[in-house]
Every structure is written in C-alpha cells, then in structure tokens.
C-alpha cells in the first residue's frame, strides 16, 4: 500500500501496513469516502472568493461527478446543493475573518464525513501543511494559482510530494487509478491539498514564512452545518511532526506492529494479514464469539498449553540474554534482565524462620502463636478466590 498524506495518521499509529512485501494490501474507500471524492472534484472547479453559482447551474456537473465516482444514494441536486452551500459559507467566512489582509500561508482540507479530527490532531493536515510551507519557502510553488486582490493567491486541488528526510517538497502528478501517485519516490509522502492561500512574494528576502503555516479543516457533512476549525503550525510543531514521520517511516519493513484502536477493517487495509490479528491466540479470541461447553474446554486446554510453553520460552530467553545481552523487539525496545530485591512474608516463612531459630518443637509452637496473633490483629486477611481449573469428570 502506498504511503500518502491521507494515510499519515495510520502510519504514525502503526507502520506495518506500508511494508511493500505485503501482498494484496490495498487501500479501499467506503461509500462516504467515494462521495467525498465527487464533492472534492466538483467544488475544486469553483474559485474561492467569487460569487457562488446557482445550484441549478451545478446540477449537470454534479451528475457527471456522481457517475464518474459511482456514487449511489445521492442525487445530482443534493450534491449541487451541498457544494453551493459549502462554497458560499467558505467565501463569507474568508471575508468575515479578513485574513487575506494578513498575508499568511494557509492550508485547508474539506471533510465531508462525520466527526473529523481537530487540525492540531490531524496528521494528514500537518503533513500537507509542512509540504506547502516548504514549497513556498523554497520558491518552488507551481500549479494553477488565482489572484485574490493584489496581495494574495489561492490554488485548488494541488498535488505535492514531501520528503521528510530532506525536508523538501515538490509539485507532483495527481493520483491516478486506485488513488496511486505514480511519480512519488519511496522517500516521499504525496498528497493533494484542497485550498491553499498564499501571499504574493515580490521580494524573496522577506520572511513571510518564519511563523509557519495555518492549517484548517472545513467540515461540511452532506446533512449538517458547515464549520471551520484552524490551528497554527509553527516551526517547533513542524519539526516535531517531521521527526515523527521519519521515525515511523524508518520502521516500515521491520515487521514492527502497534495494535490499538486503529485495528479495524475500515481504517487499516492490512488487518487480514496482520500477525497481531491472525496469530493463534488472536484467532482463538476471534472465534470465541459463541461459547459452548466444548468451546470453553477447547480454549482452556489451549491456554494451558500456551502457559506451559510461555514458561519454557521465558526460561530459555533468560538464559540466552544472560549469555549474550539484550534482545531487540520489533517495536525497537530492548529485552533486558533487571535484578531487584523483594521481601516476602508467609506462614511458611514464619515457620521456617522460627524453627531455624528455636528448633522444631519450640519453633512450630512459637510460629503457631505468632500466626494466631497476626490473624487476631487483622494483619492476615481472609478472602475468597475462585479458580478455573481442569478436573476429572465425575458427572455433571
């Protein structure tokens, strides 16, 4: 599966799905994402800060987009209304906020799904923000840009490839079939911006980009209100995200896995081949949806075997580490031996100590009295414990 800006959050959570050796792992889009593609392509044909066309003038184009992306359950009129409503809101918001006069660099992403991440938490938006910042900082910004007044420009649907290792970006070809960026290098993260506002640069010696970039999410569900959230991504934030990207990318192909809440079929395309989900224990858990007498017995016997093997393997690993030094886990952590001292007090230890001190007959007597005294004073607590264990079948 190709790494792209839209998959940044998955990369930061777990690098395993991006191993090029994995076969059959492809990113698939659900109905919500497919509709989002149709929405993005249609709204990108409208220039921001220009009058919003009537919905009736968008219906023909909306019909073409729905057919192109094989969108079902949405009518051309609904898509046209959605795009017009969003464009009008964004235009009024831009004029109301007055940020065009501030001459700052801004990157916005449309989200048509439910409950998107906040700009500060969106790995995708951070990656695109850094890519755009580097592109303009280095004077390499290309693509089709529209002039807004005399001091600002805007671009729509601009594809960029960012290299975290070199901290550089370039314009690249847009995605093709399967949403694959064909000209992206192995060390690059390609992506496509929705809206980029940038100042007109007349003097390269000016430091327009020292403060970083403003990133924002335009949340516009098909049925619901349009909202816009922004955040400032400064130099330290960009450096931190770049470091996180490099750390995550360096783990691609090392078989490291980080199971968590992202392990769902809707989020991770590699879930069907991931060892954390296809190992014997994971399979055992997945199969245990419906319990029965026999199923309980099967799982209990299997776990008993695993416990035995676990103790044996741990003993062998301890011996190996003692002779050779720390082991290295797939997640980069070291497996070491750490010595520590522990104090233990039990009935048996009391008897052993007093017998050793006073002899068998006197020691046992003193031990019994001490244990009784501890029990009466509440130092020995009594509680019930229920164990699950295997016993001979004497009739149920």
TIBA-427730 format. One record per residue (C-alpha): residue number from 0; residue in three letters; x, y, z. Coordinates in steps of 0.25 Angstrom, whole numbers. Layout:
N
{site NUM,"ALA",{X,Y,Z}}
...
% end
This chain:
396
{site 0,"UNK",{0,0,0}}
{site 1,"UNK",{6,14,-4}}
{site 2,"UNK",{8,24,7}}
{site 3,"UNK",{1,37,5}}
{site 4,"UNK",{-3,49,13}}
{site 5,"UNK",{-17,44,15}}
{site 6,"UNK",{-11,31,22}}
{site 7,"UNK",{-1,39,31}}
{site 8,"UNK",{-10,36,44}}
{site 9,"UNK",{-9,21,41}}
{site 10,"UNK",{6,22,38}}
{site 11,"UNK",{8,29,52}}
{site 12,"UNK",{0,19,59}}
{site 13,"UNK",{6,6,52}}
{site 14,"UNK",{16,5,40}}
{site 15,"UNK",{13,-10,38}}
{site 16,"UNK",{2,-7,27}}
{site 17,"UNK",{12,0,18}}
{site 18,"UNK",{22,-11,17}}
{site 19,"UNK",{24,-13,2}}
{site 20,"UNK",{26,-28,4}}
{site 21,"UNK",{11,-30,8}}
{site 22,"UNK",{3,-35,-4}}
{site 23,"UNK",{-12,-31,-6}}
{site 24,"UNK",{-12,-20,3}}
{site 25,"UNK",{-19,-8,-4}}
{site 26,"UNK",{-26,4,1}}
{site 27,"UNK",{-41,3,-1}}
{site 28,"UNK",{-51,14,0}}
{site 29,"UNK",{-65,13,6}}
{site 30,"UNK",{-77,20,1}}
{site 31,"UNK",{-74,32,10}}
{site 32,"UNK",{-60,34,4}}
{site 33,"UNK",{-65,32,-10}}
{site 34,"UNK",{-75,42,-9}}
{site 35,"UNK",{-65,51,-3}}
{site 36,"UNK",{-56,50,-15}}
{site 37,"UNK",{-68,54,-24}}
{site 38,"UNK",{-71,66,-15}}
{site 39,"UNK",{-56,70,-15}}
{site 40,"UNK",{-55,69,-30}}
{site 41,"UNK",{-67,78,-32}}
{site 42,"UNK",{-64,89,-22}}
{site 43,"UNK",{-50,90,-28}}
{site 44,"UNK",{-56,95,-41}}
{site 45,"UNK",{-61,107,-33}}
{site 46,"UNK",{-51,119,-30}}
{site 47,"UNK",{-52,123,-15}}
{site 48,"UNK",{-56,138,-12}}
{site 49,"UNK",{-64,138,-25}}
{site 50,"UNK",{-79,138,-25}}
{site 51,"UNK",{-85,125,-23}}
{site 52,"UNK",{-93,120,-35}}
{site 53,"UNK",{-107,116,-34}}
{site 54,"UNK",{-110,101,-31}}
{site 55,"UNK",{-117,99,-44}}
{site 56,"UNK",{-104,102,-51}}
{site 57,"UNK",{-97,92,-44}}
{site 58,"UNK",{-106,80,-46}}
{site 59,"UNK",{-101,76,-59}}
{site 60,"UNK",{-87,75,-54}}
{site 61,"UNK",{-91,68,-41}}
{site 62,"UNK",{-98,57,-49}}
{site 63,"UNK",{-85,55,-57}}
{site 64,"UNK",{-77,54,-44}}
{site 65,"UNK",{-87,44,-37}}
{site 66,"UNK",{-86,36,-50}}
{site 67,"UNK",{-71,37,-50}}
{site 68,"UNK",{-69,32,-36}}
{site 69,"UNK",{-80,22,-36}}
{site 70,"UNK",{-87,29,-24}}
{site 71,"UNK",{-101,24,-21}}
{site 72,"UNK",{-112,29,-11}}
{site 73,"UNK",{-108,43,-14}}
{site 74,"UNK",{-116,51,-25}}
{site 75,"UNK",{-109,62,-34}}
{site 76,"UNK",{-118,72,-28}}
{site 77,"UNK",{-113,68,-14}}
{site 78,"UNK",{-98,69,-18}}
{site 79,"UNK",{-100,82,-25}}
{site 80,"UNK",{-107,88,-13}}
{site 81,"UNK",{-96,83,-4}}
{site 82,"UNK",{-85,89,-12}}
{site 83,"UNK",{-92,102,-13}}
{site 84,"UNK",{-95,103,1}}
{site 85,"UNK",{-81,100,5}}
{site 86,"UNK",{-75,110,-5}}
{site 87,"UNK",{-84,121,0}}
{site 88,"UNK",{-80,118,14}}
{site 89,"UNK",{-65,118,12}}
{site 90,"UNK",{-66,131,3}}
{site 91,"UNK",{-73,138,14}}
{site 92,"UNK",{-64,133,25}}
{site 93,"UNK",{-52,137,17}}
{site 94,"UNK",{-57,151,16}}
{site 95,"UNK",{-62,152,30}}
{site 96,"UNK",{-49,147,37}}
{site 97,"UNK",{-41,157,28}}
{site 98,"UNK",{-29,148,28}}
{site 99,"UNK",{-26,152,13}}
{site 100,"UNK",{-21,165,18}}
{site 101,"UNK",{-11,157,28}}
{site 102,"UNK",{-3,151,16}}
{site 103,"UNK",{-1,138,23}}
{site 104,"UNK",{1,124,17}}
{site 105,"UNK",{-12,115,20}}
{site 106,"UNK",{-15,101,16}}
{site 107,"UNK",{-30,96,17}}
{site 108,"UNK",{-35,82,15}}
{site 109,"UNK",{-50,79,13}}
{site 110,"UNK",{-56,67,21}}
{site 111,"UNK",{-70,62,17}}
{site 112,"UNK",{-70,51,27}}
{site 113,"UNK",{-75,51,42}}
{site 114,"UNK",{-66,56,53}}
{site 115,"UNK",{-53,59,47}}
{site 116,"UNK",{-40,61,55}}
{site 117,"UNK",{-37,75,60}}
{site 118,"UNK",{-26,82,52}}
{site 119,"UNK",{-16,80,63}}
{site 120,"UNK",{-18,65,63}}
{site 121,"UNK",{-19,63,48}}
{site 122,"UNK",{-6,56,43}}
{site 123,"UNK",{-11,58,29}}
{site 124,"UNK",{-13,73,31}}
{site 125,"UNK",{1,74,38}}
{site 126,"UNK",{8,67,26}}
{site 127,"UNK",{1,75,16}}
{site 128,"UNK",{4,88,24}}
{site 129,"UNK",{19,85,24}}
{site 130,"UNK",{19,81,10}}
{site 131,"UNK",{12,94,5}}
{site 132,"UNK",{21,102,15}}
{site 133,"UNK",{34,96,9}}
{site 134,"UNK",{29,98,-5}}
{site 135,"UNK",{27,113,-3}}
{site 136,"UNK",{39,115,6}}
{site 137,"UNK",{48,109,-5}}
{site 138,"UNK",{41,117,-16}}
{site 139,"UNK",{36,104,-23}}
{site 140,"UNK",{21,106,-23}}
{site 141,"UNK",{15,103,-36}}
{site 142,"UNK",{1,99,-41}}
{site 143,"UNK",{-10,108,-45}}
{site 144,"UNK",{-12,120,-35}}
{site 145,"UNK",{-23,130,-35}}
{site 146,"UNK",{-20,144,-31}}
{site 147,"UNK",{-29,150,-19}}
{site 148,"UNK",{-27,165,-19}}
{site 149,"UNK",{-13,169,-21}}
{site 150,"UNK",{-6,162,-9}}
{site 151,"UNK",{-12,148,-8}}
{site 152,"UNK",{-13,136,-17}}
{site 153,"UNK",{-21,123,-16}}
{site 154,"UNK",{-20,109,-22}}
{site 155,"UNK",{-29,97,-22}}
{site 156,"UNK",{-26,82,-23}}
{site 157,"UNK",{-11,84,-24}}
{site 158,"UNK",{-3,71,-22}}
{site 159,"UNK",{10,71,-15}}
{site 160,"UNK",{21,61,-10}}
{site 161,"UNK",{28,63,3}}
{site 162,"UNK",{41,57,7}}
{site 163,"UNK",{43,57,22}}
{site 164,"UNK",{58,52,21}}
{site 165,"UNK",{62,64,12}}
{site 166,"UNK",{51,73,18}}
{site 167,"UNK",{47,77,4}}
{site 168,"UNK",{35,77,-5}}
{site 169,"UNK",{31,78,-20}}
{site 170,"UNK",{19,78,-28}}
{site 171,"UNK",{16,65,-34}}
{site 172,"UNK",{5,58,-43}}
{site 173,"UNK",{-8,56,-37}}
{site 174,"UNK",{-13,42,-33}}
{site 175,"UNK",{-18,32,-43}}
{site 176,"UNK",{-25,19,-43}}
{site 177,"UNK",{-26,13,-29}}
{site 178,"UNK",{-22,27,-24}}
{site 179,"UNK",{-8,24,-27}}
{site 180,"UNK",{3,35,-29}}
{site 181,"UNK",{11,29,-40}}
{site 182,"UNK",{23,39,-39}}
{site 183,"UNK",{25,39,-24}}
{site 184,"UNK",{38,34,-19}}
{site 185,"UNK",{40,23,-8}}
{site 186,"UNK",{44,34,2}}
{site 187,"UNK",{33,44,-2}}
{site 188,"UNK",{19,45,4}}
{site 189,"UNK",{10,50,-7}}
{site 190,"UNK",{-3,57,-5}}
{site 191,"UNK",{-13,67,-10}}
{site 192,"UNK",{-18,80,-4}}
{site 193,"UNK",{-32,85,-5}}
{site 194,"UNK",{-29,100,-3}}
{site 195,"UNK",{-16,108,-1}}
{site 196,"UNK",{-16,123,1}}
{site 197,"UNK",{-2,129,0}}
{site 198,"UNK",{3,143,-1}}
{site 199,"UNK",{9,149,-14}}
{site 200,"UNK",{24,149,-12}}
{site 201,"UNK",{31,160,-18}}
{site 202,"UNK",{44,160,-10}}
{site 203,"UNK",{50,147,-7}}
{site 204,"UNK",{58,153,5}}
{site 205,"UNK",{45,156,13}}
{site 206,"UNK",{42,145,24}}
{site 207,"UNK",{27,143,21}}
{site 208,"UNK",{28,128,25}}
{site 209,"UNK",{36,129,38}}
{site 210,"UNK",{24,127,47}}
{site 211,"UNK",{20,115,40}}
{site 212,"UNK",{6,111,34}}
{site 213,"UNK",{-8,112,37}}
{site 214,"UNK",{-16,99,35}}
{site 215,"UNK",{-31,97,35}}
{site 216,"UNK",{-42,87,34}}
{site 217,"UNK",{-55,91,26}}
{site 218,"UNK",{-65,81,32}}
{site 219,"UNK",{-77,80,23}}
{site 220,"UNK",{-85,68,24}}
{site 221,"UNK",{-96,65,14}}
{site 222,"UNK",{-107,68,24}}
{site 223,"UNK",{-102,78,34}}
{site 224,"UNK",{-95,91,37}}
{site 225,"UNK",{-82,95,31}}
{site 226,"UNK",{-72,98,42}}
{site 227,"UNK",{-57,103,40}}
{site 228,"UNK",{-46,100,51}}
{site 229,"UNK",{-32,105,49}}
{site 230,"UNK",{-19,104,57}}
{site 231,"UNK",{-5,110,55}}
{site 232,"UNK",{6,100,52}}
{site 233,"UNK",{19,107,56}}
{site 234,"UNK",{34,104,54}}
{site 235,"UNK",{35,95,66}}
{site 236,"UNK",{22,88,63}}
{site 237,"UNK",{27,85,48}}
{site 238,"UNK",{40,80,53}}
{site 239,"UNK",{33,70,63}}
{site 240,"UNK",{24,65,53}}
{site 241,"UNK",{35,63,43}}
{site 242,"UNK",{43,55,53}}
{site 243,"UNK",{31,47,56}}
{site 244,"UNK",{29,44,41}}
{site 245,"UNK",{44,40,40}}
{site 246,"UNK",{43,31,52}}
{site 247,"UNK",{30,24,47}}
{site 248,"UNK",{36,23,32}}
{site 249,"UNK",{49,16,37}}
{site 250,"UNK",{40,5,43}}
{site 251,"UNK",{34,1,30}}
{site 252,"UNK",{38,-13,27}}
{site 253,"UNK",{44,-17,40}}
{site 254,"UNK",{31,-25,44}}
{site 255,"UNK",{28,-16,56}}
{site 256,"UNK",{13,-15,60}}
{site 257,"UNK",{6,-6,69}}
{site 258,"UNK",{-8,-12,71}}
{site 259,"UNK",{-19,-2,76}}
{site 260,"UNK",{-32,5,73}}
{site 261,"UNK",{-27,7,59}}
{site 262,"UNK",{-28,-8,56}}
{site 263,"UNK",{-41,-8,49}}
{site 264,"UNK",{-45,-12,35}}
{site 265,"UNK",{-50,2,32}}
{site 266,"UNK",{-37,8,36}}
{site 267,"UNK",{-25,-2,33}}
{site 268,"UNK",{-25,-10,20}}
{site 269,"UNK",{-15,-19,25}}
{site 270,"UNK",{-24,-25,37}}
{site 271,"UNK",{-26,-38,29}}
{site 272,"UNK",{-11,-41,28}}
{site 273,"UNK",{-6,-35,41}}
{site 274,"UNK",{0,-45,51}}
{site 275,"UNK",{-6,-37,63}}
{site 276,"UNK",{-19,-42,57}}
{site 277,"UNK",{-16,-55,51}}
{site 278,"UNK",{-7,-61,61}}
{site 279,"UNK",{-12,-74,68}}
{site 280,"UNK",{-17,-66,81}}
{site 281,"UNK",{-23,-55,73}}
{site 282,"UNK",{-31,-65,64}}
{site 283,"UNK",{-35,-72,77}}
{site 284,"UNK",{-41,-59,82}}
{site 285,"UNK",{-48,-56,69}}
{site 286,"UNK",{-54,-70,68}}
{site 287,"UNK",{-59,-69,83}}
{site 288,"UNK",{-71,-61,80}}
{site 289,"UNK",{-81,-72,83}}
{site 290,"UNK",{-78,-80,95}}
{site 291,"UNK",{-82,-95,98}}
{site 292,"UNK",{-78,-106,107}}
{site 293,"UNK",{-68,-111,97}}
{site 294,"UNK",{-63,-98,93}}
{site 295,"UNK",{-59,-94,107}}
{site 296,"UNK",{-52,-107,109}}
{site 297,"UNK",{-44,-105,96}}
{site 298,"UNK",{-40,-91,99}}
{site 299,"UNK",{-36,-95,113}}
{site 300,"UNK",{-27,-106,109}}
{site 301,"UNK",{-21,-98,98}}
{site 302,"UNK",{-18,-87,108}}
{site 303,"UNK",{-12,-97,118}}
{site 304,"UNK",{-2,-101,107}}
{site 305,"UNK",{1,-87,104}}
{site 306,"UNK",{4,-84,119}}
{site 307,"UNK",{13,-96,119}}
{site 308,"UNK",{21,-92,106}}
{site 309,"UNK",{21,-78,111}}
{site 310,"UNK",{29,-82,124}}
{site 311,"UNK",{38,-91,116}}
{site 312,"UNK",{41,-80,105}}
{site 313,"UNK",{43,-69,116}}
{site 314,"UNK",{53,-78,123}}
{site 315,"UNK",{61,-81,110}}
{site 316,"UNK",{61,-66,107}}
{site 317,"UNK",{66,-62,121}}
{site 318,"UNK",{78,-72,119}}
{site 319,"UNK",{81,-66,105}}
{site 320,"UNK",{80,-52,110}}
{site 321,"UNK",{89,-55,122}}
{site 322,"UNK",{100,-61,112}}
{site 323,"UNK",{98,-51,100}}
{site 324,"UNK",{92,-38,105}}
{site 325,"UNK",{79,-31,102}}
{site 326,"UNK",{69,-35,91}}
{site 327,"UNK",{63,-26,81}}
{site 328,"UNK",{48,-25,79}}
{site 329,"UNK",{41,-21,66}}
{site 330,"UNK",{36,-8,72}}
{site 331,"UNK",{50,-4,75}}
{site 332,"UNK",{50,-7,90}}
{site 333,"UNK",{61,-16,97}}
{site 334,"UNK",{58,-28,105}}
{site 335,"UNK",{67,-28,117}}
{site 336,"UNK",{69,-35,130}}
{site 337,"UNK",{67,-25,143}}
{site 338,"UNK",{70,-30,157}}
{site 339,"UNK",{62,-25,169}}
{site 340,"UNK",{60,-29,183}}
{site 341,"UNK",{47,-33,189}}
{site 342,"UNK",{42,-36,203}}
{site 343,"UNK",{33,-48,205}}
{site 344,"UNK",{25,-52,218}}
{site 345,"UNK",{16,-64,218}}
{site 346,"UNK",{12,-75,228}}
{site 347,"UNK",{23,-84,223}}
{site 348,"UNK",{34,-73,224}}
{site 349,"UNK",{30,-71,239}}
{site 350,"UNK",{31,-85,242}}
{site 351,"UNK",{44,-87,235}}
{site 352,"UNK",{50,-75,242}}
{site 353,"UNK",{45,-79,256}}
{site 354,"UNK",{49,-94,254}}
{site 355,"UNK",{63,-90,250}}
{site 356,"UNK",{64,-81,262}}
{site 357,"UNK",{58,-89,273}}
{site 358,"UNK",{58,-103,268}}
{site 359,"UNK",{46,-112,262}}
{site 360,"UNK",{37,-114,275}}
{site 361,"UNK",{38,-100,281}}
{site 362,"UNK",{39,-93,267}}
{site 363,"UNK",{26,-99,262}}
{site 364,"UNK",{19,-95,275}}
{site 365,"UNK",{24,-81,274}}
{site 366,"UNK",{21,-80,260}}
{site 367,"UNK",{6,-84,262}}
{site 368,"UNK",{5,-74,273}}
{site 369,"UNK",{10,-63,265}}
{site 370,"UNK",{1,-66,253}}
{site 371,"UNK",{-11,-66,262}}
{site 372,"UNK",{-7,-53,268}}
{site 373,"UNK",{-5,-47,254}}
{site 374,"UNK",{-19,-52,250}}
{site 375,"UNK",{-26,-46,262}}
{site 376,"UNK",{-19,-33,260}}
{site 377,"UNK",{-24,-33,245}}
{site 378,"UNK",{-10,-34,239}}
{site 379,"UNK",{-15,-47,232}}
{site 380,"UNK",{-27,-44,223}}
{site 381,"UNK",{-36,-55,218}}
{site 382,"UNK",{-43,-55,205}}
{site 383,"UNK",{-50,-64,195}}
{site 384,"UNK",{-43,-68,182}}
{site 385,"UNK",{-50,-75,170}}
{site 386,"UNK",{-40,-83,161}}
{site 387,"UNK",{-43,-88,147}}
{site 388,"UNK",{-36,-102,146}}
{site 389,"UNK",{-38,-115,140}}
{site 390,"UNK",{-43,-127,148}}
{site 391,"UNK",{-47,-141,145}}
{site 392,"UNK",{-62,-142,140}}
{site 393,"UNK",{-70,-149,151}}
{site 394,"UNK",{-83,-146,145}}
{site 395,"UNK",{-89,-132,143}}
% end
